[in-house]
Amino acid sequence: MEYKGYLAKVEYDDEAKLIHGEVLGIRDVVTFQAHRASQTEQAFHNSVDDYITFCMARGEEPDKPFPRQDFCISLADPTCPHPSQTHNLSRTFAVTCSKVFASNPATGT
């Protein structure tokens, strides 16, 4: 789901009999839940709106979602006895995800 540029991941909790979700791609934790599928989108919208209102009330800028990026990953079978033939065993998957940032301890960035 997407709302105001924010993306959400939604899952069903069989034990609690609840649909719950989390906003992806921001440093802050923003969650939502609903009892029915028909309520899930509104719960997501309410949580995003509440998050933005909360940040503004504190005089802070809400986190902006990390930009989505597409990339490809090639996987080869590591058990292949003929590495020169791994091109026959490789598969390429298109993946969409949020940008991942890593820190470098040597530079502090």
C-alpha positions as CSV (number, residue, x, y, z in Angstrom):
1,M,0.0,0.0,0.0
2,E,1.1,3.5,-0.6
3,Y,-0.1,6.8,0.9
4,K,1.5,10.3,0.7
5,G,4.7,8.6,-0.6
6,Y,4.9,6.2,2.4
7,L,4.8,2.4,1.7
8,A,3.5,-0.2,4.1
9,K,4.0,-3.9,4.7
10,V,0.9,-5.7,5.9
11,E,0.7,-9.1,7.6
12,Y,-2.0,-11.2,9.3
13,D,-1.4,-12.4,12.8
14,D,-3.4,-15.7,13.1
15,E,-3.0,-15.9,16.9
16,A,-4.3,-12.3,17.6
17,K,-6.7,-12.5,14.6
18,L,-5.4,-9.0,13.6
19,I,-4.1,-7.5,10.4
20,H,-1.1,-5.4,11.3
21,G,1.3,-3.3,9.2
22,E,4.4,-1.1,9.4
23,V,5.5,1.8,7.3
24,L,8.7,0.9,5.4
25,G,11.7,3.0,4.4
26,I,11.8,5.5,7.3
27,R,13.9,5.5,10.5
28,D,10.9,6.1,12.8
29,V,8.6,3.2,13.7
30,V,5.0,3.7,12.4
31,T,2.6,0.8,12.8
32,F,-1.1,0.2,12.4
33,Q,-3.6,-2.6,12.9
34,A,-7.2,-3.6,11.9
35,H,-9.6,-6.3,12.6
36,R,-11.0,-6.5,9.0
37,A,-9.2,-6.3,5.7
38,S,-11.6,-3.5,4.7
39,Q,-10.3,-1.4,7.6
40,T,-6.6,-1.9,6.8
41,E,-6.1,0.9,4.3
42,Q,-7.9,3.5,6.5
43,A,-5.8,2.4,9.5
44,F,-2.6,2.9,7.4
45,H,-3.8,6.4,6.3
46,N,-4.6,7.3,9.9
47,S,-1.2,6.2,11.2
48,V,0.6,8.2,8.5
49,D,-1.5,11.3,9.2
50,D,-1.0,10.9,12.9
51,Y,2.8,10.5,12.4
52,I,3.0,13.7,10.3
53,T,0.8,15.6,12.8
54,F,2.9,14.3,15.8
55,C,6.2,15.4,14.1
56,M,4.9,18.9,13.2
57,A,3.6,19.4,16.8
58,R,7.1,18.7,18.0
59,G,8.6,21.0,15.5
60,E,10.3,18.2,13.7
61,E,10.3,17.2,10.0
62,P,8.8,13.8,9.4
63,D,11.1,11.2,7.9
64,K,10.8,11.0,4.2
65,P,10.6,7.5,2.7
66,F,13.9,6.3,1.2
67,P,13.6,6.3,-2.6
68,R,12.7,3.0,-4.2
69,Q,15.3,1.5,-6.4
70,D,15.3,-1.5,-8.7
71,F,18.3,-3.8,-9.0
72,C,19.0,-7.3,-10.2
73,I,20.6,-10.2,-8.4
74,S,22.2,-13.2,-10.2
75,L,22.5,-16.4,-8.2
76,A,24.5,-19.4,-9.3
77,D,24.3,-22.9,-7.9
78,P,27.4,-23.2,-5.5
79,T,27.2,-27.0,-5.7
80,C,27.7,-27.2,-9.4
81,P,30.8,-29.3,-10.2
82,H,31.3,-27.4,-13.4
83,P,31.7,-23.7,-12.5
84,S,32.2,-22.8,-16.2
85,Q,28.7,-24.0,-16.9
86,T,27.0,-22.0,-14.1
87,H,25.4,-19.8,-16.8
88,N,23.0,-22.7,-17.4
89,L,22.1,-22.8,-13.7
90,S,21.9,-19.0,-13.0
91,R,18.7,-17.3,-12.4
92,T,18.1,-13.5,-12.4
93,F,15.5,-12.0,-10.2
94,A,14.2,-8.4,-10.4
95,V,13.8,-7.0,-6.9
96,T,12.3,-3.7,-5.8
97,C,13.2,-2.5,-2.3
98,S,14.0,0.6,-0.3
99,K,17.5,2.0,-0.5
100,V,19.8,0.5,2.1
101,F,22.4,2.7,3.8
102,A,25.5,1.2,5.4
103,S,27.9,2.9,7.6
104,N,31.7,2.8,7.2
105,P,33.4,2.6,10.6
106,A,36.6,3.8,9.1
107,T,35.2,7.1,7.8
108,G,32.2,7.4,10.2
109,T,29.9,7.8,7.2
